Amino acid sequence: MTHKILFVDDEPSVLEGYKRMLGRDVPADTAVGGAHGLAAIAESGPYAVVISDMRMPQMNGAQFLAKVKEIAPTTVRMVLTGYSDIETTMAAVNEGNIFRFLAKPCSREHLLKSIEAAFEQHRLLIAEKELLEQTLRGSVNVLAEVLSFSNPAAFGRAMRLRRIVQHIAARMSLQSVWQLEIAALLSQLGCVTLPPELINAAYAGDPLSPEDQIKFDAHPAVAWEMLSRIPRMEAIAQIILNQNNRDPHVDARNSEEKRVIEFGIQLLQVGVAFEQYLGRGINPAEAASRVRASLKGCDAAIFQYLDDLVPSTPMQARACDVSGLAVGMIIQQDICNRVGLLIVPKGHELTYRWIERLKGLSNLGVIESRVKVWMPEVSVD
């Protein structure tokens, strides 16, 4: 057994007894009382299994495990209870807060078997979570690809926003950032309802007519309408809806989801503001400074990593034949067809499929045969 386990009881001697009972078979952490148990989860979690006594002052076992369910939904929760606590314990089981209850006194053999069953339940929960996330990612990638062909400018901004979010999340050592990445990738989905010339003008910072400004400002709500009814996309839809809202209202199922949504909104707002300044030709350091000034209410940790968003690998500008394009190159210019319709926006990172599409358009004479790109600089020692 290698999963982490936490015992919670209001009596330290009882906790020491459990540790002696299990010995080296199950290395366990302990916490005295519910408040210390929640602190242990925050500081040392995640735990695969949490086992709590039922009768504790201030916060009984059922109340404590209900809070554990909120902050760590994949943690398997069990309770140790006496005969007089059976009714309360069964109510907690029926509410879904407890996987199994163990009657006192509990033998070592029965405790070990119950812990092994809880570990297996935890493995199933994690496997299901990963499967759902991977399935959702695949669906999102298809949706994003459709956006890339139908609205290149919106897709280009979404890809740049995702890179910003990925960079900051990695530097902050955030875990399970799939919701944040998807929110960035689909943040411009509502722009599919807008004409390309309006989107191009808005992204360039050009003044819009009052009517066009209203249409553009509504694109987060359009995306929210499209995504909010999809299972497991509700939190992502709220992040996207509030990407330009300085006073967002968050509707969450629990405190952990509320925390993710609120942080995701701040992260996306910073990314959108930063990308807007970069799109107007402002250097990253100055853009970061302006974002800090305009979004003072956001988590200060997010701002720490804006300045180093420029590529760590030196990049050089090159004019390149379409036939010589490679995955990872970044388009340095807007690529338009012969009548001026945008095909690929400046700043788009090339993928295999986009290269093949550009080759086909070049062969048909729809676009020029040479394009300007950014590519890693080759150095000779």
C-alpha positions as CSV (number, residue, x, y, z in Angstrom):
1,M,0.0,0.0,0.0
2,T,1.6,3.3,-1.2
3,H,-1.4,5.6,-1.0
4,K,-1.6,8.3,1.6
5,I,-4.0,7.9,4.5
6,L,-5.1,10.3,7.3
7,F,-6.6,9.4,10.7
8,V,-8.6,12.0,12.5
9,D,-9.6,11.8,16.2
10,D,-9.9,14.2,19.1
11,E,-7.8,11.9,21.3
12,P,-4.0,11.8,20.5
13,S,-3.7,8.4,22.4
14,V,-6.2,6.8,20.1
15,L,-4.4,8.1,17.0
16,E,-1.1,6.6,18.3
17,G,-3.0,3.4,18.9
18,Y,-4.0,3.2,15.2
19,K,-0.5,3.9,14.1
20,R,0.8,1.1,16.3
21,M,-1.9,-1.2,15.1
22,L,-1.1,-0.7,11.4
23,G,2.7,-0.4,11.9
24,R,4.6,-0.3,8.6
25,D,1.8,-1.9,6.5
26,V,0.0,1.4,6.2
27,P,2.1,4.5,6.9
28,A,-0.5,7.0,8.1
29,D,-0.7,10.7,9.1
30,T,-2.8,11.8,12.0
31,A,-4.6,15.0,13.0
32,V,-6.3,15.9,16.3
33,G,-9.8,17.0,15.6
34,G,-11.6,18.1,12.4
35,A,-10.0,21.6,12.1
36,H,-6.5,20.1,12.2
37,G,-7.7,17.4,9.8
38,L,-8.8,20.0,7.2
39,A,-5.5,21.8,7.7
40,A,-3.5,18.6,7.2
41,I,-5.4,18.0,3.9
42,A,-4.6,21.5,2.7
43,E,-0.9,21.3,3.7
44,S,-0.1,17.6,3.1
45,G,-2.8,16.3,0.8
46,P,-4.2,14.9,-1.4
47,Y,-5.0,11.8,0.7
48,A,-6.4,8.7,-0.9
49,V,-8.3,7.8,2.3
50,V,-9.4,9.8,5.4
51,I,-10.7,7.9,8.4
52,S,-12.4,9.9,11.1
53,D,-13.9,9.3,14.6
54,M,-17.6,10.2,14.7
55,R,-17.7,11.8,18.2
56,M,-15.5,14.9,18.2
57,P,-16.1,18.3,19.8
58,Q,-16.8,21.4,17.6
59,M,-17.0,19.3,14.4
60,N,-18.2,15.7,14.5
61,G,-17.1,13.1,12.0
62,A,-20.0,13.4,9.6
63,Q,-19.6,17.2,9.5
64,F,-15.8,16.9,9.0
65,L,-16.1,14.3,6.2
66,A,-18.7,16.4,4.5
67,K,-16.2,19.2,4.3
68,V,-13.5,16.7,3.1
69,K,-15.9,15.8,0.2
70,E,-16.1,19.5,-0.8
71,I,-12.4,20.2,-0.9
72,A,-11.1,16.7,-2.0
73,P,-13.9,14.9,-3.9
74,T,-11.7,12.0,-4.9
75,T,-10.6,11.2,-1.3
76,V,-12.4,8.1,0.0
77,R,-14.0,8.8,3.4
78,M,-14.6,6.3,6.2
79,V,-15.8,6.8,9.8
80,L,-15.2,4.9,13.1
81,T,-18.3,4.8,15.2
82,G,-19.8,3.4,18.3
83,Y,-23.2,1.7,18.5
84,S,-24.9,4.9,19.8
85,D,-23.7,6.8,16.7
86,I,-25.2,4.4,14.1
87,E,-28.2,6.5,13.2
88,T,-26.1,9.6,12.6
89,T,-23.5,7.6,10.7
90,M,-26.1,6.0,8.4
91,A,-27.5,9.4,7.6
92,A,-24.1,10.5,6.5
93,V,-23.6,7.4,4.4
94,N,-26.9,8.0,2.7
95,E,-25.9,11.6,1.9
96,G,-22.9,10.3,0.1
97,N,-20.3,11.7,2.5
98,I,-19.0,8.3,3.7
99,F,-17.8,5.2,1.8
100,R,-17.9,2.8,4.7
101,F,-18.3,2.9,8.5
102,L,-16.3,0.8,10.9
103,A,-17.8,-0.2,14.3
104,K,-15.7,0.2,17.4
105,P,-13.7,-1.8,18.5
106,C,-12.3,-2.6,15.0
107,S,-9.8,-5.4,14.7
108,R,-6.5,-4.9,12.8
109,E,-7.5,-7.4,10.1
110,H,-10.9,-5.8,9.5
111,L,-9.3,-2.3,9.4
112,L,-6.7,-3.4,6.9
113,K,-9.3,-5.0,4.6
114,S,-11.4,-1.9,4.8
115,I,-8.5,0.3,3.9
116,E,-7.6,-1.8,1.0
117,A,-11.2,-1.6,-0.3
118,A,-11.0,2.2,0.1
119,F,-7.7,2.3,-1.8
120,E,-9.4,0.4,-4.7
121,Q,-12.3,2.8,-4.6
122,H,-9.9,5.7,-4.8
123,R,-8.1,4.1,-7.8
124,L,-11.5,3.7,-9.6
125,L,-12.4,7.4,-8.8
126,I,-9.1,8.6,-10.2
127,A,-9.4,6.4,-13.3
128,E,-12.9,7.7,-14.0
129,K,-11.8,11.3,-13.5
130,E,-8.9,10.8,-15.9
131,L,-11.1,9.1,-18.5
132,L,-13.7,11.9,-18.4
133,E,-11.0,14.5,-18.6
134,Q,-9.3,12.9,-21.6
135,T,-12.7,12.4,-23.4
136,L,-13.5,16.0,-22.7
137,R,-10.1,17.1,-24.0
138,G,-10.6,15.2,-27.2
139,S,-14.0,16.8,-27.8
140,V,-12.7,20.2,-27.0
141,N,-9.8,19.7,-29.5
142,V,-12.3,18.9,-32.2
143,L,-14.3,22.0,-31.4
144,A,-11.2,24.1,-31.4
145,E,-10.1,22.7,-34.7
146,V,-13.5,23.7,-36.2
147,L,-13.0,27.2,-34.8
148,S,-9.5,27.3,-36.4
149,F,-10.8,26.7,-39.9
150,S,-14.0,28.8,-39.5
151,N,-12.5,31.8,-37.7
152,P,-8.7,31.9,-37.8
153,A,-8.3,35.2,-36.0
154,A,-10.4,34.0,-33.0
155,F,-8.5,30.7,-33.0
156,G,-5.2,32.5,-33.1
157,R,-6.0,34.6,-30.1
158,A,-7.3,31.5,-28.2
159,M,-4.1,29.6,-28.9
160,R,-2.0,32.6,-27.6
161,L,-4.2,32.8,-24.5
162,R,-3.7,29.1,-23.9
163,R,0.1,29.5,-24.1
164,I,-0.1,32.3,-21.6
165,V,-2.2,30.2,-19.2
166,Q,0.0,27.2,-19.6
167,H,3.1,29.2,-18.9
168,I,1.8,30.9,-15.8
169,A,0.2,27.6,-14.5
170,A,3.5,25.8,-15.0
171,R,5.5,28.5,-13.2
172,M,3.1,28.5,-10.3
173,S,3.3,24.7,-10.2
174,L,-0.5,24.3,-10.3
175,Q,-2.0,20.9,-10.4
176,S,-4.9,19.6,-12.6
177,V,-5.0,22.7,-14.9
178,W,-7.1,21.1,-17.7
179,Q,-10.1,23.4,-16.9
180,L,-7.9,26.5,-17.1
181,E,-6.4,25.4,-20.4
182,I,-9.8,24.6,-22.0
183,A,-11.2,27.9,-20.8
184,A,-8.4,29.7,-22.6
185,L,-8.7,27.6,-25.7
186,L,-12.5,28.1,-26.0
187,S,-12.5,31.7,-24.7
188,Q,-13.1,33.1,-28.2
189,L,-15.7,30.5,-29.2
190,G,-18.5,33.1,-29.2
191,C,-16.7,35.0,-31.9
192,V,-17.9,32.5,-34.5
193,T,-21.1,34.6,-34.7
194,L,-19.2,37.7,-35.6
195,P,-18.0,38.8,-39.1
196,P,-14.2,38.5,-39.6
197,E,-13.7,42.3,-40.2
198,L,-15.3,43.1,-36.8
199,I,-13.1,40.6,-35.0
200,N,-10.0,41.8,-36.7
201,A,-10.8,45.4,-35.8
202,A,-11.5,44.6,-32.2
203,Y,-8.3,42.5,-31.8
204,A,-6.3,45.3,-33.4
205,G,-7.7,47.8,-30.9
206,D,-9.4,49.9,-33.5
207,P,-12.5,51.9,-32.4
208,L,-15.8,50.1,-33.0
209,S,-19.2,51.6,-33.5
210,P,-21.5,51.3,-30.5
211,E,-23.5,48.6,-32.2
212,D,-20.3,46.6,-33.1
213,Q,-18.9,47.1,-29.6
214,I,-22.1,45.6,-28.1
215,K,-21.8,42.6,-30.4
216,F,-18.2,42.0,-29.6
217,D,-18.7,42.4,-25.9
218,A,-21.4,39.7,-26.0
219,H,-19.1,37.0,-27.3
220,P,-18.3,35.5,-23.8
221,A,-22.0,35.2,-23.1
222,V,-22.5,33.4,-26.5
223,A,-19.8,30.9,-25.6
224,W,-21.3,30.4,-22.2
225,E,-24.7,29.6,-23.8
226,M,-23.0,27.0,-26.0
227,L,-20.9,25.4,-23.2
228,S,-22.9,25.6,-20.0
229,R,-25.2,22.7,-20.8
230,I,-22.4,20.3,-21.5
231,P,-21.6,18.0,-18.5
232,R,-18.4,18.9,-16.7
233,M,-18.1,22.2,-18.7
234,E,-20.1,24.3,-16.3
235,A,-17.1,25.7,-14.4
236,I,-15.3,26.4,-17.7
237,A,-18.3,28.2,-19.1
238,Q,-18.4,30.5,-16.1
239,I,-14.7,31.3,-16.5
240,I,-15.3,32.2,-20.1
241,L,-18.4,34.2,-19.3
242,N,-16.5,36.4,-16.9
243,Q,-13.3,37.0,-18.8
244,N,-14.1,40.7,-19.1
245,N,-16.2,41.1,-16.0
246,R,-14.4,42.9,-13.2
247,D,-17.1,42.0,-10.6
248,P,-18.0,38.4,-11.5
249,H,-20.8,36.4,-9.8
250,V,-19.7,32.7,-9.4
251,D,-22.3,29.9,-9.0
252,A,-20.4,26.8,-7.7
253,R,-21.4,23.5,-6.3
254,N,-18.7,23.5,-3.6
255,S,-15.9,25.7,-2.2
256,E,-13.2,23.9,-4.3
257,E,-15.1,24.5,-7.5
258,K,-15.6,28.1,-6.5
259,R,-11.9,28.6,-5.9
260,V,-11.0,27.1,-9.3
261,I,-13.6,29.3,-11.1
262,E,-12.5,32.5,-9.4
263,F,-8.8,31.8,-10.0
264,G,-9.6,30.8,-13.6
265,I,-11.4,34.1,-14.2
266,Q,-8.5,36.1,-12.9
267,L,-6.0,34.1,-14.9
268,L,-8.0,34.5,-18.1
269,Q,-8.5,38.2,-17.5
270,V,-4.8,38.7,-17.1
271,G,-4.1,36.7,-20.3
272,V,-6.7,38.6,-22.3
273,A,-5.4,42.0,-21.2
274,F,-1.8,41.0,-21.7
275,E,-2.5,39.6,-25.2
276,Q,-4.4,42.8,-26.2
277,Y,-1.4,44.9,-25.3
278,L,1.0,42.6,-27.2
279,G,-1.3,42.7,-30.2
280,R,-0.9,46.5,-30.3
281,G,2.9,46.2,-30.5
282,I,3.7,46.9,-26.8
283,N,6.7,45.0,-25.5
284,P,6.1,42.3,-22.9
285,A,7.6,44.2,-19.9
286,E,5.5,47.3,-20.6
287,A,2.4,45.2,-21.3
288,A,2.8,43.4,-18.0
289,S,3.1,46.7,-16.2
290,R,-0.1,47.9,-17.7
291,V,-1.9,44.7,-16.9
292,R,-0.9,45.0,-13.2
293,A,-2.2,48.6,-13.1
294,S,-5.5,47.7,-14.7
295,L,-6.2,44.4,-12.8
296,K,-5.1,45.2,-9.3
297,G,-7.6,42.8,-7.7
298,C,-6.1,39.7,-9.3
299,D,-3.9,37.2,-7.5
300,A,-0.4,38.9,-7.2
301,A,1.3,35.5,-8.0
302,I,-0.2,35.6,-11.5
303,F,1.7,38.8,-12.4
304,Q,5.1,37.4,-11.4
305,Y,5.4,35.4,-14.5
306,L,4.2,37.8,-17.2
307,D,7.6,39.3,-17.9
308,D,9.2,36.0,-18.9
309,L,6.5,35.0,-21.4
310,V,8.9,35.8,-24.3
311,P,10.4,32.6,-25.7
312,S,13.4,31.3,-23.8
313,T,14.9,30.0,-27.1
314,P,16.2,32.9,-29.3
315,M,13.9,33.3,-32.3
316,Q,14.8,34.7,-35.7
317,A,12.6,36.0,-38.5
318,R,12.7,34.3,-41.8
319,A,10.9,34.4,-45.1
320,C,10.1,30.8,-45.9
321,D,8.6,28.9,-48.8
322,V,5.2,27.3,-47.8
323,S,6.7,24.0,-48.9
324,G,9.4,24.4,-46.2
325,L,7.1,25.2,-43.2
326,A,7.7,23.1,-40.1
327,V,5.7,22.3,-37.0
328,G,6.4,24.8,-34.3
329,M,7.1,27.8,-36.5
330,I,5.2,30.9,-35.6
331,I,3.6,33.0,-38.4
332,Q,5.0,36.5,-38.3
333,Q,2.3,38.1,-40.6
334,D,-1.4,37.7,-41.3
335,I,-1.8,35.3,-44.2
336,C,-4.7,36.4,-46.4
337,N,-6.1,35.1,-49.7
338,R,-6.1,37.1,-52.9
339,V,-9.2,39.1,-51.9
340,G,-8.0,39.9,-48.4
341,L,-9.8,37.3,-46.3
342,L,-7.7,36.2,-43.3
343,I,-6.6,32.6,-43.5
344,V,-4.0,32.4,-40.6
345,P,-3.4,35.2,-38.1
346,K,-0.1,36.6,-37.0
347,G,1.2,34.8,-34.0
348,H,-0.3,31.4,-34.9
349,E,1.9,28.4,-34.1
350,L,1.9,25.9,-37.0
351,T,0.6,22.4,-36.6
352,Y,0.9,19.6,-39.2
353,R,-2.7,20.0,-40.3
354,W,-2.3,23.8,-40.8
355,I,0.9,23.2,-42.8
356,E,-0.9,20.8,-45.1
357,R,-3.7,23.2,-45.6
358,L,-1.4,26.1,-46.4
359,K,0.5,23.9,-48.9
360,G,-2.8,23.1,-50.6
361,L,-3.8,26.8,-50.8
362,S,-0.4,27.7,-52.1
363,N,-0.6,25.1,-54.8
364,L,-4.0,26.5,-55.9
365,G,-2.6,30.0,-56.0
366,V,-5.0,31.2,-53.2
367,I,-2.1,32.5,-51.1
368,E,1.4,33.7,-51.7
369,S,4.1,31.0,-51.9
370,R,6.4,32.6,-49.3
371,V,5.5,33.7,-45.8
372,K,7.3,35.3,-42.9
373,V,7.8,33.1,-39.8
374,W,9.6,33.1,-36.5
375,M,11.8,30.0,-36.0
376,P,14.4,29.0,-33.4
377,E,17.7,30.7,-34.0
378,V,20.5,28.3,-34.9
379,S,23.7,29.0,-33.1
380,V,27.2,27.6,-33.9
381,D,29.6,27.3,-31.0
